[in-house]
Amino acid sequence: MVKYTSFYKVKTKDKKEDKVLFTSFLTENSSQTKKIGQSFAKDILKRYPAKKAVVLGLKGGLGGGKTTFLQGFAKGLGIKEKILSPTFIVMRRLGISGSRFKNFYHLDCYRIKKLKEVSALGLKEIMSETENIVAIEWAGIIEKILPEDCIMLEFEFMDKNKRKITIK
């Protein structure tokens, strides 16, 4: 596994420039992808302020490693249940114990056609509850309603086994 860390400049809403840290990983197998997810979850449990929910937006094509990453992420949260992509049910909620966070919501927006569909699920309320961690696969589909501080993860299919994961 190879890790790259860098900064890039972005324009904020008030038209100022701001530096944003991003980290990229190049993984060579699903086990490495899961380990990155697990480590990332442990870091969030330690460092994320108690004032907000944590919202992760995952982007990337089919087979990019989004669900595999979230399997490791859930393990890092201490979740024992098997993580499957909720493609046909759209959303799953799993409990988290031993942390200020109580719920892990896993959404898959691949089949979402209109924002009203996720509104009906109460997604805005879920993303505003401080005790929640929300991971959204195919986040680009609902990007308009994601919070400004959403942590974006981009997954790129490099070849049969290699994936590039960029966290912003």
N, C-alpha and C positions, 0 to 999 in steps of 0.2 A: 504494500500500500504506500502511495506517495501522497504527501500533504503539501499544499501550496497556500500561503497566506499573503494577502495584499490589500491595498486600499484603492478605492476609486472615488471620484468626485461625483456627487449628484446634486441636483437643484432641489431645495426644500420648498414647501408650500409658500413660504414668505420670500421666495426668489433668491435666497442666500445659497452659497455653495457649502456643502458639508461633505466630510470624508466618511465613507462607509467601509467597514471592514468586511472582507469576504474571504472565505476559506474554501479551497477546493481539494477534493480527495480523488485519487484515481485508484479504484479497487480492482482486484483481479479475480474475485470470486464472491459468491453470495455471503459467505461467512465473514469476509472483511466488511461488506456493506452492513451486515447486521451489527458488527462490532462498533462501527462508527455510530449507528443509531443508538446503541446501548450507551456508549460514552456520552453522546450528545444529551440524552435524557438525564443521565446522572448529573451532568453539568447544569442543566436547567433546574433540577431539584435543589441544587446547592445555591445557585446564583440569582434566580429570577425574583424580582421584587414581589412582595405579597399583595401589591395594590392592583394587580391585573391578572387576567387570564393569559395563558400562553397560547398563541395561535400560530400554527405552522402551515404554510401553503406549499404544497409539493407539486412541481411541474415537471413534465417530461413525457415522452412517448410510451407506448405499450412496451413492456419489458425493460423499462429504464431502471428499475430497482426501487420504486417508491414503496411498494408493499413490503418488500424484503427489508428495507431500511426501518419501516415502522414495526416490523416484527422484533428487531433488535431494540428499537426505541421503547416499545412496551415492556420488554424484558428489563430494560434499565429503570423503568418506573416501578418494577416489582410485580408486574402483571403476569400471572401464570397461564391464563387462557391463551389458546392458539389464536393468532391474529390472521384473519382472512380479509381480503378486500371486500367491503360491503357494496359491491357494484350494483346488485339488484335490490338491496334494501336501503341503500344510500347512506345510512348512519347506524353506528353501533356505539353504545356507551358501556365502558368497563370501569369498575371501581379501582381506586388507588388507595393503598393504606400506608400508614407510617410517614405521611408527608402533609404539608399544608394543602396540597391538591387532593381532591376527593374523586374526580371524574376524568377519564380519558375518553374523549369523543373522537371517533374515527369516521370520516366522511369520504365518500367517493362520488365525485360530481360528474363522472364520465357520461352518465345518461341524463344529466340535467339539461333541459332545453330553455327554461325560463327561470329568472331569479325568484319568481313567486313560489316555485317548488321548494326552494330551501327556506324561504320565509315561512312557509307552512310548517316546517320542522322546528321553528323557533330558533334558528341559527344565530340571529343577532343577540338574543338573550343569552344563549349558551356561550357565545364569545365574550360577553360582558361579565359573566360570573367569575369572580376571582379564584374560585376553587377548581376551575376547569383547565385542562390542557386539550386543545382542539387541533387535530391533524386533518388536513383537507387535501386528498389526492385530486388531481385535475383542478387545482385552485385557479388557474387562468380563466376558467369558465365563469367563476363568481367573483373575480378580482375586484369588481366595483364595490362590493359590500365588505371586503376584508378590512380589518382595522389597519391604520397607518403603520403601526409597529409590528405587523405580521412578519414573522421570520420566514423568508422565502428560501426554499431549497429547490435547486434545479438538477434534474437527473438526465444524463446524456448516455445513450447506448453507444459504446465504443466498438465492441465486437461481442461475440458469443458470451464471454465471461467478464470483460472489462466494462466498468461504468465510471463516469465522472460525476461527482456530486459536488455542487457548489452551494454553499450556505451564505446567505446575505442577511 
